[in-house]
Every structure is written in structure tokens, then in C-alpha cells.
């Protein structure tokens, strides 16, 4: 697996979280939220300070996801889609 694939694997989609918008590592923080903070002038360090559970590679993953999306790639097909926790089959 190459570095970009590793980064994109950090982006997940859960239909039960934010209407299926891309999120980071299956947590309740949307890719678009991180990008909005950066677009508003927040630094990467500032975002990491505000959200201590995020990692620098999470920010890189958001930027790569946005770049690939704007470049016309179907990155949604490449991210992991998870079922809601309540609808997961029991083991």
C-alpha cells in the first residue's frame, strides 16, 4: 500500500454519522469541518490543538481527499464505508 492509500484509509463513511459525509477514522468529525477550519485561516497546529484526538496524518488525509475529489477522482469509492454500530451483525 502506498502512502496516499494509507492516508485515504483514514477517511471513512458511516451512513449514521453526518448523513454519510466523509469522516476521520470513524470518529464524529467530518472532513469538511477540518477543511473549513483550514480555509478560515487556522493552522494545522491550531487544528491539532483544538482537536487533540486528531493526528497530523488526519489533516493530510483531509487535504488529499479534497484534492482527489476536485481532480475528479471517485475517492468516495475508495474510502471505507462502515455500517452503523446498531446495525452491525453480532458475532
PyMOL Python script that loads the backbone (N, CA, C, O; Angstrom):
from pymol import cmd

cmd.read_pdbstr("""\
ATOM      1  N   UNK A   1       0.860  -1.173   0.000  1.00  0.00           N
ATOM      2  CA  UNK A   1       0.000   0.000   0.000  1.00  0.00           C
ATOM      3  C   UNK A   1       0.907   1.237   0.000  1.00  0.00           C
ATOM      4  O   UNK A   1       1.857   1.326   0.777  1.00  0.00           O
ATOM      5  N   UNK A   2       0.595   2.182  -0.882  1.00  0.00           N
ATOM      6  CA  UNK A   2       1.413   3.391  -0.922  1.00  0.00           C
ATOM      7  C   UNK A   2       0.926   4.419   0.098  1.00  0.00           C
ATOM      8  O   UNK A   2      -0.132   4.265   0.709  1.00  0.00           O
ATOM      9  N   UNK A   3       1.711   5.451   0.260  1.00  0.00           N
ATOM     10  CA  UNK A   3       1.444   6.471   1.287  1.00  0.00           C
ATOM     11  C   UNK A   3       0.070   7.134   1.106  1.00  0.00           C
ATOM     12  O   UNK A   3      -0.641   7.348   2.087  1.00  0.00           O
ATOM     13  N   UNK A   4      -0.304   7.456  -0.125  1.00  0.00           N
ATOM     14  CA  UNK A   4      -1.598   8.095  -0.352  1.00  0.00           C
ATOM     15  C   UNK A   4      -2.754   7.161   0.001  1.00  0.00           C
ATOM     16  O   UNK A   4      -3.766   7.608   0.540  1.00  0.00           O
ATOM     17  N   UNK A   5      -2.614   5.896  -0.292  1.00  0.00           N
ATOM     18  CA  UNK A   5      -3.659   4.933   0.081  1.00  0.00           C
ATOM     19  C   UNK A   5      -3.771   4.832   1.595  1.00  0.00           C
ATOM     20  O   UNK A   5      -4.874   4.735   2.133  1.00  0.00           O
ATOM     21  N   UNK A   6      -2.628   4.855   2.289  1.00  0.00           N
ATOM     22  CA  UNK A   6      -2.650   4.827   3.749  1.00  0.00           C
ATOM     23  C   UNK A   6      -3.400   6.033   4.300  1.00  0.00           C
ATOM     24  O   UNK A   6      -4.190   5.911   5.236  1.00  0.00           O
ATOM     25  N   UNK A   7      -3.144   7.202   3.708  1.00  0.00           N
ATOM     26  CA  UNK A   7      -3.839   8.404   4.167  1.00  0.00           C
ATOM     27  C   UNK A   7      -5.336   8.303   3.890  1.00  0.00           C
ATOM     28  O   UNK A   7      -6.150   8.602   4.764  1.00  0.00           O
ATOM     29  N   UNK A   8      -5.700   7.885   2.686  1.00  0.00           N
ATOM     30  CA  UNK A   8      -7.123   7.791   2.353  1.00  0.00           C
ATOM     31  C   UNK A   8      -7.844   6.756   3.204  1.00  0.00           C
ATOM     32  O   UNK A   8      -9.055   6.857   3.401  1.00  0.00           O
ATOM     33  N   UNK A   9      -7.128   5.771   3.707  1.00  0.00           N
ATOM     34  CA  UNK A   9      -7.757   4.784   4.595  1.00  0.00           C
ATOM     35  C   UNK A   9      -8.188   5.396   5.921  1.00  0.00           C
ATOM     36  O   UNK A   9      -8.960   4.784   6.659  1.00  0.00           O
ATOM     37  N   UNK A  10      -7.706   6.581   6.228  1.00  0.00           N
ATOM     38  CA  UNK A  10      -8.124   7.279   7.448  1.00  0.00           C
ATOM     39  C   UNK A  10      -9.516   7.893   7.292  1.00  0.00           C
ATOM     40  O   UNK A  10     -10.162   8.232   8.284  1.00  0.00           O
ATOM     41  N   UNK A  11      -9.969   8.032   6.068  1.00  0.00           N
ATOM     42  CA  UNK A  11     -11.276   8.632   5.799  1.00  0.00           C
ATOM     43  C   UNK A  11     -12.301   7.513   5.687  1.00  0.00           C
ATOM     44  O   UNK A  11     -12.130   6.570   4.914  1.00  0.00           O
ATOM     45  N   UNK A  12     -13.356   7.630   6.460  1.00  0.00           N
ATOM     46  CA  UNK A  12     -14.412   6.619   6.445  1.00  0.00           C
ATOM     47  C   UNK A  12     -15.761   7.286   6.231  1.00  0.00           C
ATOM     48  O   UNK A  12     -15.906   8.503   6.348  1.00  0.00           O
ATOM     49  N   UNK A  13     -16.724   6.464   5.919  1.00  0.00           N
ATOM     50  CA  UNK A  13     -18.100   6.940   5.751  1.00  0.00           C
ATOM     51  C   UNK A  13     -19.001   6.007   6.542  1.00  0.00           C
ATOM     52  O   UNK A  13     -18.958   4.786   6.388  1.00  0.00           O
ATOM     53  N   UNK A  14     -19.815   6.613   7.389  1.00  0.00           N
ATOM     54  CA  UNK A  14     -20.836   5.861   8.125  1.00  0.00           C
ATOM     55  C   UNK A  14     -22.174   6.516   7.838  1.00  0.00           C
ATOM     56  O   UNK A  14     -22.364   7.692   8.148  1.00  0.00           O
ATOM     57  N   UNK A  15     -23.091   5.786   7.260  1.00  0.00           N
ATOM     58  CA  UNK A  15     -24.398   6.365   6.942  1.00  0.00           C
ATOM     59  C   UNK A  15     -25.097   6.993   8.143  1.00  0.00           C
ATOM     60  O   UNK A  15     -25.907   7.905   7.977  1.00  0.00           O
ATOM     61  N   UNK A  16     -24.794   6.516   9.357  1.00  0.00           N
ATOM     62  CA  UNK A  16     -25.452   7.029  10.558  1.00  0.00           C
ATOM     63  C   UNK A  16     -24.738   8.239  11.166  1.00  0.00           C
ATOM     64  O   UNK A  16     -25.185   8.765  12.185  1.00  0.00           O
ATOM     65  N   UNK A  17     -23.642   8.688  10.561  1.00  0.00           N
ATOM     66  CA  UNK A  17     -22.900   9.838  11.085  1.00  0.00           C
ATOM     67  C   UNK A  17     -22.887  10.934  10.028  1.00  0.00           C
ATOM     68  O   UNK A  17     -22.379  10.732   8.925  1.00  0.00           O
ATOM     69  N   UNK A  18     -23.442  12.084  10.360  1.00  0.00           N
ATOM     70  CA  UNK A  18     -23.481  13.246   9.469  1.00  0.00           C
ATOM     71  C   UNK A  18     -24.049  12.908   8.091  1.00  0.00           C
ATOM     72  O   UNK A  18     -23.581  13.429   7.078  1.00  0.00           O
ATOM     73  N   UNK A  19     -25.044  12.048   8.055  1.00  0.00           N
ATOM     74  CA  UNK A  19     -25.704  11.721   6.793  1.00  0.00           C
ATOM     75  C   UNK A  19     -24.799  11.043   5.780  1.00  0.00           C
ATOM     76  O   UNK A  19     -25.044  11.123   4.576  1.00  0.00           O
ATOM     77  N   UNK A  20     -23.763  10.381   6.255  1.00  0.00           N
ATOM     78  CA  UNK A  20     -22.873   9.664   5.347  1.00  0.00           C
ATOM     79  C   UNK A  20     -21.757  10.514   4.769  1.00  0.00           C
ATOM     80  O   UNK A  20     -21.099  10.106   3.811  1.00  0.00           O
ATOM     81  N   UNK A  21     -21.534  11.694   5.342  1.00  0.00           N
ATOM     82  CA  UNK A  21     -20.417  12.525   4.882  1.00  0.00           C
ATOM     83  C   UNK A  21     -19.102  11.867   5.309  1.00  0.00           C
ATOM     84  O   UNK A  21     -19.064  11.144   6.304  1.00  0.00           O
ATOM     85  N   UNK A  22     -18.037  12.116   4.566  1.00  0.00           N
ATOM     86  CA  UNK A  22     -16.736  11.553   4.944  1.00  0.00           C
ATOM     87  C   UNK A  22     -16.294  12.067   6.316  1.00  0.00           C
ATOM     88  O   UNK A  22     -16.379  13.260   6.608  1.00  0.00           O
ATOM     89  N   UNK A  23     -15.823  11.143   7.142  1.00  0.00           N
ATOM     90  CA  UNK A  23     -15.352  11.466   8.484  1.00  0.00           C
ATOM     91  C   UNK A  23     -13.944  10.903   8.673  1.00  0.00           C
ATOM     92  O   UNK A  23     -13.459  10.126   7.850  1.00  0.00           O
ATOM     93  N   UNK A  24     -13.306  11.298   9.746  1.00  0.00           N
ATOM     94  CA  UNK A  24     -11.934  10.887  10.015  1.00  0.00           C
ATOM     95  C   UNK A  24     -11.924   9.707  10.981  1.00  0.00           C
ATOM     96  O   UNK A  24     -12.485   9.769  12.075  1.00  0.00           O
ATOM     97  N   UNK A  25     -11.281   8.647  10.555  1.00  0.00           N
ATOM     98  CA  UNK A  25     -11.059   7.446  11.374  1.00  0.00           C
ATOM     99  C   UNK A  25     -12.298   6.999  12.138  1.00  0.00           C
ATOM    100  O   UNK A  25     -12.216   6.610  13.303  1.00  0.00           O
ATOM    101  N   UNK A  26     -13.431   7.060  11.476  1.00  0.00           N
ATOM    102  CA  UNK A  26     -14.682   6.566  12.046  1.00  0.00           C
ATOM    103  C   UNK A  26     -15.146   7.367  13.268  1.00  0.00           C
ATOM    104  O   UNK A  26     -16.007   6.915  14.022  1.00  0.00           O
ATOM    105  N   UNK A  27     -14.571   8.554  13.457  1.00  0.00           N
ATOM    106  CA  UNK A  27     -14.968   9.415  14.575  1.00  0.00           C
ATOM    107  C   UNK A  27     -16.002  10.429  14.095  1.00  0.00           C
ATOM    108  O   UNK A  27     -16.249  10.565  12.897  1.00  0.00           O
ATOM    109  N   UNK A  28     -16.582  11.113  15.017  1.00  0.00           N
ATOM    110  CA  UNK A  28     -17.599  12.106  14.682  1.00  0.00           C
ATOM    111  C   UNK A  28     -16.984  13.472  14.404  1.00  0.00           C
ATOM    112  O   UNK A  28     -17.344  14.470  15.028  1.00  0.00           O
ATOM    113  N   UNK A  29     -16.054  13.499  13.459  1.00  0.00           N
ATOM    114  CA  UNK A  29     -15.524  14.767  12.966  1.00  0.00           C
ATOM    115  C   UNK A  29     -15.416  14.651  11.448  1.00  0.00           C
ATOM    116  O   UNK A  29     -14.720  13.785  10.918  1.00  0.00           O
ATOM    117  N   UNK A  30     -16.121  15.546  10.772  1.00  0.00           N
ATOM    118  CA  UNK A  30     -16.221  15.487   9.316  1.00  0.00           C
ATOM    119  C   UNK A  30     -14.984  16.082   8.649  1.00  0.00           C
ATOM    120  O   UNK A  30     -14.378  17.027   9.153  1.00  0.00           O
ATOM    121  N   UNK A  31     -14.630  15.511   7.513  1.00  0.00           N
ATOM    122  CA  UNK A  31     -13.535  16.028   6.701  1.00  0.00           C
ATOM    123  C   UNK A  31     -13.798  17.498   6.390  1.00  0.00           C
ATOM    124  O   UNK A  31     -12.888  18.323   6.473  1.00  0.00           O
ATOM    125  N   UNK A  32     -15.028  17.826   6.036  1.00  0.00           N
ATOM    126  CA  UNK A  32     -15.349  19.200   5.665  1.00  0.00           C
ATOM    127  C   UNK A  32     -15.139  20.168   6.832  1.00  0.00           C
ATOM    128  O   UNK A  32     -14.823  21.336   6.606  1.00  0.00           O
ATOM    129  N   UNK A  33     -15.306  19.713   8.052  1.00  0.00           N
ATOM    130  CA  UNK A  33     -15.095  20.573   9.221  1.00  0.00           C
ATOM    131  C   UNK A  33     -13.617  20.949   9.347  1.00  0.00           C
ATOM    132  O   UNK A  33     -13.281  22.108   9.593  1.00  0.00           O
ATOM    133  N   UNK A  34     -12.750  19.969   9.177  1.00  0.00           N
ATOM    134  CA  UNK A  34     -11.308  20.242   9.241  1.00  0.00           C
ATOM    135  C   UNK A  34     -10.912  21.177   8.109  1.00  0.00           C
ATOM    136  O   UNK A  34     -10.158  22.125   8.322  1.00  0.00           O
ATOM    137  N   UNK A  35     -11.412  20.918   6.913  1.00  0.00           N
ATOM    138  CA  UNK A  35     -11.084  21.775   5.771  1.00  0.00           C
ATOM    139  C   UNK A  35     -11.604  23.194   5.966  1.00  0.00           C
ATOM    140  O   UNK A  35     -10.938  24.156   5.583  1.00  0.00           O
ATOM    141  N   UNK A  36     -12.777  23.330   6.553  1.00  0.00           N
ATOM    142  CA  UNK A  36     -13.326  24.667   6.814  1.00  0.00           C
ATOM    143  C   UNK A  36     -12.447  25.443   7.789  1.00  0.00           C
ATOM    144  O   UNK A  36     -12.238  26.645   7.624  1.00  0.00           O
ATOM    145  N   UNK A  37     -11.940  24.760   8.795  1.00  0.00           N
ATOM    146  CA  UNK A  37     -11.035  25.411   9.737  1.00  0.00           C
ATOM    147  C   UNK A  37      -9.772  25.887   9.035  1.00  0.00           C
ATOM    148  O   UNK A  37      -9.320  27.008   9.267  1.00  0.00           O
ATOM    149  N   UNK A  38      -9.207  25.058   8.192  1.00  0.00           N
ATOM    150  CA  UNK A  38      -8.001  25.437   7.458  1.00  0.00           C
ATOM    151  C   UNK A  38      -8.290  26.585   6.492  1.00  0.00           C
ATOM    152  O   UNK A  38      -7.489  27.512   6.366  1.00  0.00           O
ATOM    153  N   UNK A  39      -9.431  26.523   5.814  1.00  0.00           N
ATOM    154  CA  UNK A  39      -9.812  27.574   4.870  1.00  0.00           C
ATOM    155  C   UNK A  39     -10.046  28.908   5.568  1.00  0.00           C
ATOM    156  O   UNK A  39      -9.842  29.970   4.980  1.00  0.00           O
ATOM    157  N   UNK A  40     -10.473  28.845   6.825  1.00  0.00           N
ATOM    158  CA  UNK A  40     -10.719  30.064   7.601  1.00  0.00           C
ATOM    159  C   UNK A  40      -9.425  30.665   8.152  1.00  0.00           C
ATOM    160  O   UNK A  40      -9.446  31.707   8.806  1.00  0.00           O
ATOM    161  N   UNK A  41      -8.306  30.004   7.883  1.00  0.00           N
ATOM    162  CA  UNK A  41      -7.027  30.554   8.313  1.00  0.00           C
ATOM    163  C   UNK A  41      -6.393  29.859   9.495  1.00  0.00           C
ATOM    164  O   UNK A  41      -5.299  30.228   9.922  1.00  0.00           O
ATOM    165  N   UNK A  42      -7.064  28.861  10.026  1.00  0.00           N
ATOM    166  CA  UNK A  42      -6.488  28.110  11.144  1.00  0.00           C
ATOM    167  C   UNK A  42      -5.279  27.332  10.641  1.00  0.00           C
ATOM    168  O   UNK A  42      -5.282  26.826   9.519  1.00  0.00           O
ATOM    169  N   UNK A  43      -4.265  27.241  11.460  1.00  0.00           N
ATOM    170  CA  UNK A  43      -3.085  26.467  11.093  1.00  0.00           C
ATOM    171  C   UNK A  43      -3.307  24.994  11.430  1.00  0.00           C
ATOM    172  O   UNK A  43      -4.205  24.647  12.196  1.00  0.00           O
ATOM    173  N   UNK A  44      -2.484  24.149  10.851  1.00  0.00           N
ATOM    174  CA  UNK A  44      -2.546  22.723  11.177  1.00  0.00           C
ATOM    175  C   UNK A  44      -2.319  22.545  12.670  1.00  0.00           C
ATOM    176  O   UNK A  44      -3.017  21.768  13.321  1.00  0.00           O
ATOM    177  N   UNK A  45      -1.345  23.263  13.209  1.00  0.00           N
ATOM    178  CA  UNK A  45      -1.063  23.169  14.642  1.00  0.00           C
ATOM    179  C   UNK A  45      -2.265  23.610  15.468  1.00  0.00           C
ATOM    180  O   UNK A  45      -2.561  23.014  16.504  1.00  0.00           O
ATOM    181  N   UNK A  46      -2.951  24.642  15.017  1.00  0.00           N
ATOM    182  CA  UNK A  46      -4.145  25.114  15.715  1.00  0.00           C
ATOM    183  C   UNK A  46      -5.261  24.089  15.714  1.00  0.00           C
ATOM    184  O   UNK A  46      -5.929  23.886  16.729  1.00  0.00           O
ATOM    185  N   UNK A  47      -5.465  23.441  14.568  1.00  0.00           N
ATOM    186  CA  UNK A  47      -6.497  22.396  14.483  1.00  0.00           C
ATOM    187  C   UNK A  47      -6.139  21.248  15.421  1.00  0.00           C
ATOM    188  O   UNK A  47      -7.001  20.728  16.129  1.00  0.00           O
ATOM    189  N   UNK A  48      -4.866  20.855  15.426  1.00  0.00           N
ATOM    190  CA  UNK A  48      -4.442  19.759  16.296  1.00  0.00           C
ATOM    191  C   UNK A  48      -4.571  20.132  17.772  1.00  0.00           C
ATOM    192  O   UNK A  48      -4.846  19.273  18.610  1.00  0.00           O
ATOM    193  N   UNK A  49      -4.377  21.392  18.085  1.00  0.00           N
ATOM    194  CA  UNK A  49      -4.564  21.857  19.467  1.00  0.00           C
ATOM    195  C   UNK A  49      -6.036  21.812  19.860  1.00  0.00           C
ATOM    196  O   UNK A  49      -6.387  21.382  20.958  1.00  0.00           O
ATOM    197  N   UNK A  50      -6.895  22.267  18.938  1.00  0.00           N
ATOM    198  CA  UNK A  50      -8.337  22.299  19.216  1.00  0.00           C
ATOM    199  C   UNK A  50      -8.947  20.905  19.287  1.00  0.00           C
ATOM    200  O   UNK A  50      -9.925  20.685  20.001  1.00  0.00           O
ATOM    201  N   UNK A  51      -8.373  19.977  18.554  1.00  0.00           N
ATOM    202  CA  UNK A  51      -8.886  18.606  18.483  1.00  0.00           C
ATOM    203  C   UNK A  51      -7.735  17.646  18.781  1.00  0.00           C
ATOM    204  O   UNK A  51      -7.170  17.060  17.858  1.00  0.00           O
ATOM    205  N   UNK A  52      -7.382  17.477  20.046  1.00  0.00           N
ATOM    206  CA  UNK A  52      -6.204  16.692  20.409  1.00  0.00           C
ATOM    207  C   UNK A  52      -6.262  15.214  20.021  1.00  0.00           C
ATOM    208  O   UNK A  52      -5.235  14.535  20.022  1.00  0.00           O
ATOM    209  N   UNK A  53      -7.441  14.715  19.692  1.00  0.00           N
ATOM    210  CA  UNK A  53      -7.567  13.327  19.267  1.00  0.00           C
ATOM    211  C   UNK A  53      -7.182  13.148  17.802  1.00  0.00           C
ATOM    212  O   UNK A  53      -7.031  12.017  17.339  1.00  0.00           O
ATOM    213  N   UNK A  54      -7.021  14.258  17.063  1.00  0.00           N
ATOM    214  CA  UNK A  54      -6.594  14.179  15.674  1.00  0.00           C
ATOM    215  C   UNK A  54      -5.083  14.056  15.589  1.00  0.00           C
ATOM    216  O   UNK A  54      -4.356  14.473  16.491  1.00  0.00           O
ATOM    217  N   UNK A  55      -4.632  13.484  14.504  1.00  0.00           N
ATOM    218  CA  UNK A  55      -3.206  13.343  14.223  1.00  0.00           C
ATOM    219  C   UNK A  55      -2.875  14.135  12.961  1.00  0.00           C
ATOM    220  O   UNK A  55      -3.749  14.403  12.136  1.00  0.00           O
ATOM    221  N   UNK A  56      -1.626  14.499  12.825  1.00  0.00           N
ATOM    222  CA  UNK A  56      -1.190  15.266  11.665  1.00  0.00           C
ATOM    223  C   UNK A  56      -1.582  14.551  10.352  1.00  0.00           C
ATOM    224  O   UNK A  56      -1.976  15.207   9.388  1.00  0.00           O
ATOM    225  N   UNK A  57      -1.478  13.233  10.317  1.00  0.00           N
ATOM    226  CA  UNK A  57      -1.863  12.495   9.115  1.00  0.00           C
ATOM    227  C   UNK A  57      -3.367  12.576   8.842  1.00  0.00           C
ATOM    228  O   UNK A  57      -3.786  12.410   7.697  1.00  0.00           O
ATOM    229  N   UNK A  58      -4.181  12.824   9.856  1.00  0.00           N
ATOM    230  CA  UNK A  58      -5.610  13.031   9.627  1.00  0.00           C
ATOM    231  C   UNK A  58      -5.832  14.293   8.797  1.00  0.00           C
ATOM    232  O   UNK A  58      -6.664  14.316   7.889  1.00  0.00           O
ATOM    233  N   UNK A  59      -5.077  15.339   9.121  1.00  0.00           N
ATOM    234  CA  UNK A  59      -5.180  16.598   8.370  1.00  0.00           C
ATOM    235  C   UNK A  59      -4.714  16.361   6.931  1.00  0.00           C
ATOM    236  O   UNK A  59      -5.362  16.802   5.981  1.00  0.00           O
ATOM    237  N   UNK A  60      -3.600  15.670   6.782  1.00  0.00           N
ATOM    238  CA  UNK A  60      -3.088  15.357   5.440  1.00  0.00           C
ATOM    239  C   UNK A  60      -4.119  14.546   4.651  1.00  0.00           C
ATOM    240  O   UNK A  60      -4.307  14.759   3.454  1.00  0.00           O
ATOM    241  N   UNK A  61      -4.776  13.622   5.334  1.00  0.00           N
ATOM    242  CA  UNK A  61      -5.791  12.799   4.677  1.00  0.00           C
ATOM    243  C   UNK A  61      -6.957  13.655   4.179  1.00  0.00           C
ATOM    244  O   UNK A  61      -7.471  13.426   3.083  1.00  0.00           O
ATOM    245  N   UNK A  62      -7.369  14.624   4.967  1.00  0.00           N
ATOM    246  CA  UNK A  62      -8.462  15.519   4.561  1.00  0.00           C
ATOM    247  C   UNK A  62      -8.079  16.319   3.320  1.00  0.00           C
ATOM    248  O   UNK A  62      -8.875  16.461   2.391  1.00  0.00           O
ATOM    249  N   UNK A  63      -6.869  16.830   3.315  1.00  0.00           N
ATOM    250  CA  UNK A  63      -6.409  17.625   2.173  1.00  0.00           C
ATOM    251  C   UNK A  63      -6.290  16.746   0.933  1.00  0.00           C
ATOM    252  O   UNK A  63      -6.687  17.159  -0.156  1.00  0.00           O
ATOM    253  N   UNK A  64      -5.753  15.552   1.085  1.00  0.00           N
ATOM    254  CA  UNK A  64      -5.640  14.630  -0.049  1.00  0.00           C
ATOM    255  C   UNK A  64      -7.016  14.251  -0.570  1.00  0.00           C
ATOM    256  O   UNK A  64      -7.234  14.204  -1.780  1.00  0.00           O
ATOM    257  N   UNK A  65      -7.947  13.981   0.340  1.00  0.00           N
ATOM    258  CA  UNK A  65      -9.311  13.640  -0.057  1.00  0.00           C
ATOM    259  C   UNK A  65      -9.926  14.772  -0.864  1.00  0.00           C
ATOM    260  O   UNK A  65     -10.540  14.528  -1.903  1.00  0.00           O
ATOM    261  N   UNK A  66      -9.769  16.005  -0.403  1.00  0.00           N
ATOM    262  CA  UNK A  66     -10.314  17.159  -1.117  1.00  0.00           C
ATOM    263  C   UNK A  66      -9.656  17.313  -2.478  1.00  0.00           C
ATOM    264  O   UNK A  66     -10.335  17.561  -3.474  1.00  0.00           O
ATOM    265  N   UNK A  67      -8.345  17.166  -2.525  1.00  0.00           N
ATOM    266  CA  UNK A  67      -7.623  17.285  -3.793  1.00  0.00           C
ATOM    267  C   UNK A  67      -8.114  16.235  -4.790  1.00  0.00           C
ATOM    268  O   UNK A  67      -8.430  16.553  -5.936  1.00  0.00           O
ATOM    269  N   UNK A  68      -8.173  15.000  -4.345  1.00  0.00           N
ATOM    270  CA  UNK A  68      -8.602  13.927  -5.237  1.00  0.00           C
ATOM    271  C   UNK A  68     -10.048  14.143  -5.699  1.00  0.00           C
ATOM    272  O   UNK A  68     -10.381  13.881  -6.855  1.00  0.00           O
ATOM    273  N   UNK A  69     -10.893  14.618  -4.797  1.00  0.00           N
ATOM    274  CA  UNK A  69     -12.295  14.878  -5.164  1.00  0.00           C
ATOM    275  C   UNK A  69     -12.386  15.956  -6.231  1.00  0.00           C
ATOM    276  O   UNK A  69     -13.118  15.807  -7.210  1.00  0.00           O
ATOM    277  N   UNK A  70     -11.646  17.041  -6.046  1.00  0.00           N
ATOM    278  CA  UNK A  70     -11.677  18.144  -7.007  1.00  0.00           C
ATOM    279  C   UNK A  70     -11.029  17.769  -8.331  1.00  0.00           C
ATOM    280  O   UNK A  70     -11.369  18.325  -9.375  1.00  0.00           O
ATOM    281  N   UNK A  71     -10.108  16.836  -8.287  1.00  0.00           N
ATOM    282  CA  UNK A  71      -9.451  16.380  -9.512  1.00  0.00           C
ATOM    283  C   UNK A  71     -10.353  15.446 -10.314  1.00  0.00           C
ATOM    284  O   UNK A  71      -9.988  15.014 -11.408  1.00  0.00           O
ATOM    285  N   UNK A  72     -11.514  15.138  -9.778  1.00  0.00           N
ATOM    286  CA  UNK A  72     -12.479  14.318 -10.497  1.00  0.00           C
ATOM    287  C   UNK A  72     -12.361  12.837 -10.232  1.00  0.00           C
ATOM    288  O   UNK A  72     -13.027  12.036 -10.888  1.00  0.00           O
ATOM    289  N   UNK A  73     -11.521  12.454  -9.275  1.00  0.00           N
ATOM    290  CA  UNK A  73     -11.416  11.043  -8.947  1.00  0.00           C
ATOM    291  C   UNK A  73     -12.602  10.642  -8.074  1.00  0.00           C
ATOM    292  O   UNK A  73     -13.164  11.466  -7.354  1.00  0.00           O
ATOM    293  N   UNK A  74     -12.959   9.413  -8.147  1.00  0.00           N
ATOM    294  CA  UNK A  74     -14.076   8.903  -7.348  1.00  0.00           C
ATOM    295  C   UNK A  74     -13.539   8.372  -6.030  1.00  0.00           C
ATOM    296  O   UNK A  74     -13.540   7.164  -5.792  1.00  0.00           O
ATOM    297  N   UNK A  75     -13.081   9.273  -5.177  1.00  0.00           N
ATOM    298  CA  UNK A  75     -12.478   8.853  -3.918  1.00  0.00           C
ATOM    299  C   UNK A  75     -13.500   8.269  -2.957  1.00  0.00           C
ATOM    300  O   UNK A  75     -13.138   7.496  -2.070  1.00  0.00           O
ATOM    301  N   UNK A  76     -14.754   8.618  -3.113  1.00  0.00           N
ATOM    302  CA  UNK A  76     -15.767   8.031  -2.227  1.00  0.00           C
ATOM    303  C   UNK A  76     -15.784   6.515  -2.382  1.00  0.00           C
ATOM    304  O   UNK A  76     -16.091   5.787  -1.437  1.00  0.00           O
ATOM    305  N   UNK A  77     -15.450   6.043  -3.590  1.00  0.00           N
ATOM    306  CA  UNK A  77     -15.412   4.600  -3.816  1.00  0.00           C
ATOM    307  C   UNK A  77     -14.240   3.943  -3.103  1.00  0.00           C
ATOM    308  O   UNK A  77     -14.245   2.731  -2.888  1.00  0.00           O
ATOM    309  N   UNK A  78     -13.233   4.734  -2.734  1.00  0.00           N
ATOM    310  CA  UNK A  78     -12.019   4.188  -2.142  1.00  0.00           C
ATOM    311  C   UNK A  78     -12.017   4.218  -0.624  1.00  0.00           C
ATOM    312  O   UNK A  78     -11.205   3.540   0.005  1.00  0.00           O
ATOM    313  N   UNK A  79     -12.907   4.990  -0.031  1.00  0.00           N
ATOM    314  CA  UNK A  79     -12.910   5.067   1.427  1.00  0.00           C
ATOM    315  C   UNK A  79     -13.746   3.942   2.007  1.00  0.00           C
ATOM    316  O   UNK A  79     -14.609   3.373   1.338  1.00  0.00           O
ATOM    317  N   UNK A  80     -13.479   3.641   3.234  1.00  0.00           N
ATOM    318  CA  UNK A  80     -14.155   2.544   3.910  1.00  0.00           C
ATOM    319  C   UNK A  80     -15.541   2.981   4.357  1.00  0.00           C
ATOM    320  O   UNK A  80     -15.683   3.970   5.075  1.00  0.00           O
ATOM    321  N   UNK A  81     -16.548   2.255   3.940  1.00  0.00           N
ATOM    322  CA  UNK A  81     -17.919   2.532   4.372  1.00  0.00           C
ATOM    323  C   UNK A  81     -18.242   1.561   5.498  1.00  0.00           C
ATOM    324  O   UNK A  81     -18.145   0.345   5.332  1.00  0.00           O
ATOM    325  N   UNK A  82     -18.624   2.104   6.633  1.00  0.00           N
ATOM    326  CA  UNK A  82     -18.931   1.287   7.807  1.00  0.00           C
ATOM    327  C   UNK A  82     -20.429   1.307   8.067  1.00  0.00           C
ATOM    328  O   UNK A  82     -21.101   2.315   7.848  1.00  0.00           O
ATOM    329  N   UNK A  83     -20.927   0.199   8.528  1.00  0.00           N
ATOM    330  CA  UNK A  83     -22.322   0.137   8.934  1.00  0.00           C
ATOM    331  C   UNK A  83     -22.460   0.831  10.276  1.00  0.00           C
ATOM    332  O   UNK A  83     -21.489   0.987  11.016  1.00  0.00           O
ATOM    333  N   UNK A  84     -23.667   1.241  10.574  1.00  0.00           N
ATOM    334  CA  UNK A  84     -23.886   1.820  11.894  1.00  0.00           C
ATOM    335  C   UNK A  84     -23.641   0.746  12.941  1.00  0.00           C
ATOM    336  O   UNK A  84     -23.839  -0.441  12.685  1.00  0.00           O
ATOM    337  N   UNK A  85     -23.219   1.161  14.091  1.00  0.00           N
ATOM    338  CA  UNK A  85     -22.906   0.226  15.173  1.00  0.00           C
ATOM    339  C   UNK A  85     -24.135  -0.596  15.543  1.00  0.00           C
ATOM    340  O   UNK A  85     -24.019  -1.780  15.859  1.00  0.00           O
ATOM    341  N   UNK A  86     -25.301   0.020  15.507  1.00  0.00           N
ATOM    342  CA  UNK A  86     -26.507  -0.690  15.909  1.00  0.00           C
ATOM    343  C   UNK A  86     -26.947  -1.698  14.853  1.00  0.00           C
ATOM    344  O   UNK A  86     -27.680  -2.635  15.170  1.00  0.00           O
ATOM    345  N   UNK A  87     -26.513  -1.523  13.593  1.00  0.00           N
ATOM    346  CA  UNK A  87     -26.967  -2.452  12.562  1.00  0.00           C
ATOM    347  C   UNK A  87     -25.903  -3.496  12.217  1.00  0.00           C
ATOM    348  O   UNK A  87     -26.107  -4.313  11.318  1.00  0.00           O
ATOM    349  N   UNK A  88     -24.771  -3.475  12.923  1.00  0.00           N
ATOM    350  CA  UNK A  88     -23.733  -4.463  12.669  1.00  0.00           C
ATOM    351  C   UNK A  88     -24.203  -5.825  13.153  1.00  0.00           C
ATOM    352  O   UNK A  88     -24.810  -5.940  14.217  1.00  0.00           O
ATOM    353  N   UNK A  89     -23.917  -6.864  12.358  1.00  0.00           N
ATOM    354  CA  UNK A  89     -24.312  -8.192  12.815  1.00  0.00           C
ATOM    355  C   UNK A  89     -23.502  -8.595  14.048  1.00  0.00           C
ATOM    356  O   UNK A  89     -22.321  -8.268  14.167  1.00  0.00           O
ATOM    357  N   UNK A  90     -24.153  -9.303  14.950  1.00  0.00           N
ATOM    358  CA  UNK A  90     -23.426  -9.740  16.151  1.00  0.00           C
ATOM    359  C   UNK A  90     -22.565 -10.939  15.812  1.00  0.00           C
ATOM    360  O   UNK A  90     -22.863 -11.711  14.901  1.00  0.00           O
ATOM    361  N   UNK A  91     -21.484 -11.073  16.572  1.00  0.00           N
ATOM    362  CA  UNK A  91     -20.521 -12.156  16.302  1.00  0.00           C
ATOM    363  C   UNK A  91     -20.958 -13.455  16.922  1.00  0.00           C
ATOM    364  O   UNK A  91     -20.266 -14.464  16.792  1.00  0.00           O
TER     365      UNK A  91
END
""", "prot")
cmd.dss("prot")
cmd.show_as("cartoon", "prot")
cmd.util.cbc("prot")
cmd.orient("prot")
